[in-house]
Amino acid sequence: PTLTTSAQLIVEFEPQLHGGVDLAKVGVTGDGTSPATLTCKAEGIPDVEFSWARNGVTLEPGNPRFAQSIVHEGALHTASLTIANASARLDFATYTCTARNRRGVDTTDVRLVRIGKPDPPSDLSLVRKSQNSITLAWNPGFNGGLEQSFRIRYAAQGSPATLHADVYPAHATIFTVTGLHPGTTYNLSVSAHNSLGSSETLGESLTLSVTTSGHPAFPTGSPHELGTEIKARESKSFQGFELNEYAEDTRDASPRKPSHAIPQQSAASSESYRNYSAYRFERGRSDR
């Protein structure tokens, strides 16, 4: 008879601690009336054990003010340190979490701080764009110890008006700004908010400039900025002259043809030509 057997291969590896702003800082009131819980997560095989230190001094497991617990879930291990009646004077400090098994050791720091305004988001990036929308993504910063939300600020390049869009759901870190114009460059940034205030808006180096797809539907700005001008050029059918109007946008240099017929009877007169040029300029400006 054929004999079969099975075996399980277990690969051991040293602890690898998780990072992230949600684990690196914990915010509390520090008034001595409420607890604070610090969390440390690591992956490793075999089981990982944890120890804690405050400003470099090891915390003994039996200390009644510092309750330590560990949960093992396969290769994931979670340690918690709960400080009873956390006080700003006694407990605001840097806590070091050490994870170890027989394969190695890893450490990370967790800061206990007073609740406050959130830190600015980081790594603002473009996900996609269309003719009338821009989708952005970012990494959240420390929430200040409170629930936070995000706001997108955006403005068309050269425009004095700045608009904003509140991100929904509040905890989302990707958002689409809609209602934009095609072929238009926008400057965009993101800020974080909680009940105590807002983060500083991302600095200029992290502000994105994005141009929507397509071509602008119409030129914007003053006639001088657009390069609007009225020219006369030689034409056999117009007693030597024909009027042309060009509305030139920096993003689309194609001329727009005049929409009105040109009077034939007075084109030869320089005085009439000047009057008609002024009339067409004023009319074209009012049309826009």
CORBELPE-V772402 format. One record per backbone hydrogen bond with DSSP energy under -0.5 kcal/mol. CO is the residue of the C=O (numbers start at 1). NH is the residue of the N-H. If there is no record, write none. Layout:
co & nh
CO & NH
CO & NH
//
This chain:
co & nh
2 & 4
7 & 9
8 & 10
9 & 11
10 & 12
13 & 45
16 & 43
20 & 23
20 & 24
21 & 25
24 & 111
26 & 113
28 & 115
30 & 88
34 & 86
36 & 83
38 & 81
40 & 79
41 & 18
42 & 77
43 & 16
45 & 13
49 & 100
51 & 98
52 & 59
53 & 55
53 & 96
54 & 57
56 & 58
57 & 54
58 & 60
60 & 63
63 & 66
65 & 67
65 & 84
66 & 68
67 & 82
69 & 80
71 & 73
71 & 78
73 & 76
75 & 44
76 & 73
77 & 42
78 & 71
79 & 40
80 & 69
81 & 38
81 & 83
82 & 67
82 & 84
83 & 36
83 & 86
86 & 32
87 & 91
87 & 92
88 & 92
91 & 93
93 & 95
93 & 112
94 & 55
95 & 97
95 & 110
96 & 53
96 & 98
97 & 99
97 & 108
98 & 51
99 & 106
100 & 49
101 & 104
104 & 101
106 & 99
108 & 97
110 & 95
111 & 26
111 & 113
113 & 28
122 & 139
125 & 137
128 & 135
130 & 213
132 & 179
132 & 180
133 & 130
134 & 177
135 & 127
135 & 128
136 & 175
137 & 125
139 & 122
142 & 119
143 & 146
144 & 116
149 & 193
150 & 167
151 & 191
152 & 165
153 & 189
154 & 163
155 & 187
156 & 159
163 & 154
165 & 152
169 & 172
173 & 138
175 & 136
175 & 177
176 & 178
177 & 134
181 & 184
184 & 212
185 & 157
186 & 188
186 & 210
187 & 155
188 & 208
189 & 153
190 & 202
191 & 151
192 & 199
193 & 149
194 & 197
197 & 194
203 & 206
204 & 207
208 & 188
208 & 210
210 & 186
210 & 212
213 & 183
222 & 226
223 & 227
223 & 228
224 & 227
226 & 248
229 & 231
229 & 246
231 & 244
233 & 242
235 & 238
235 & 240
236 & 239
238 & 241
242 & 233
244 & 231
246 & 229
246 & 248
247 & 249
249 & 252
252 & 249
264 & 267
266 & 269
269 & 273
270 & 274
271 & 275
272 & 276
273 & 277
274 & 278
275 & 279
276 & 280
277 & 281
278 & 282
279 & 283
280 & 284
281 & 285
282 & 286
283 & 287
284 & 288
//
